[in-house]
Amino acid sequence: MANNDSDHDTCQDGKKLKRTPEGTYHLIIPNFSAQDERNYTCDISYQSGGSVEIIKVSAFARPQLSGWLESEHGHTVAVCEAKGKPAASIHWETPWNSSSPIIQASKPQDQLFTVISRLYLPRHASHTNLTCLATANDPKHTKTRFSNFTFRDTHVKWPTVLVGVCATCTIVAVLTGLYIMRKNVIALSVFRKICCKPDIPASNEEKPQQPYDPEELQPYASYVQRVNSIYNSSAELFNA
């Protein structure tokens, strides 16, 4: 560009065109986001000619790693998830010869790629020495590691939880009803015993005790005594 030419800055969305004293131009994009990804055209004109440069600008987000353990059909599965841009590559570092992991990739609405790797652990294998390694697809090949794996239950669904809660509430309600009915039956039986007591004749133990009569207890001795007294009276008369 000639010294007497004027700069043309047609940016209307916050971007700014800046020229250094050496004659170099910079396009400044404040608060850069994924919406600013595109091809930018730099049109340079000067007295002897001109040139056009197309510059592709892409966003970069360092991978963010997370991981957990799951139980699937009796096997332990290590899951590693990497979110970033561009999509990262996931590798596993294990103390055993592991099989090929299952890789899943998706791109949600936030423009970040999500890569999930599932590794099936051998039986009786420990996850303490297990490491997930994510490598970003950038010029520096930035690497991120994750090794703090813990179990997380991801198979519990809300319908299952609701069924369990309903079943528990039903059992508690039934047991409460049975307990209340039992208390009512006991109270009714006590009321019947108090208010509706039948007239039962007094037993032998409750009868009044009769006065003691020695003649009833010893009939023969009394009879002998009476006979003897009569005999003695008759003898006395004859003797007189």
Stockholm file with secondary structure:
# STOCKHOLM 1.0

chainA/1-240         MANNDSDHDTCQDGKKLKRTPEGTYHLIIPNFSAQDERNYTCDISYQSGGSVEIIKVSAFARPQLSGWLESEHGHTVAVCEAKGKPAASIHWETPWNSSSPIIQASKPQDQLFTVISRLYLPRHASHTNLTCLATANDPKHTKTRFSNFTFRDTHVKWPTVLVGVCATCTIVAVLTGLYIMRKNVIALSVFRKICCKPDIPASNEEKPQQPYDPEELQPYASYVQRVNSIYNSSAELFNA
#=GR chainA/1-240 SS CCTTSCCCCCCCSSCEEEECTTSCEEEECSSCCGGGCEEEEEEEEETTEEEEEEEEECCCEEEEEEEEEEEETTEEEEEEEEEEESCCEEEEECSSCCCCCEEEEECCTTSCEEEEEEEECCTTCCSTTCEEEEECSSTTCCEEEECCCCBCCCCCCHHHHHHHHHHHHHHHHHHHHHHHHHHHHHHHHHHHHHHSCCCCCCCTTTSCCCCCCHHHHCHHHHHHHHHHHHHHHHHHHHHC
#=GC SS_cons         CCTTSCCCCCCCSSCEEEECTTSCEEEECSSCCGGGCEEEEEEEEETTEEEEEEEEECCCEEEEEEEEEEEETTEEEEEEEEEEESCCEEEEECSSCCCCCEEEEECCTTSCEEEEEEEECCTTCCSTTCEEEEECSSTTCCEEEECCCCBCCCCCCHHHHHHHHHHHHHHHHHHHHHHHHHHHHHHHHHHHHHHSCCCCCCCTTTSCCCCCCHHHHCHHHHHHHHHHHHHHHHHHHHHC
//
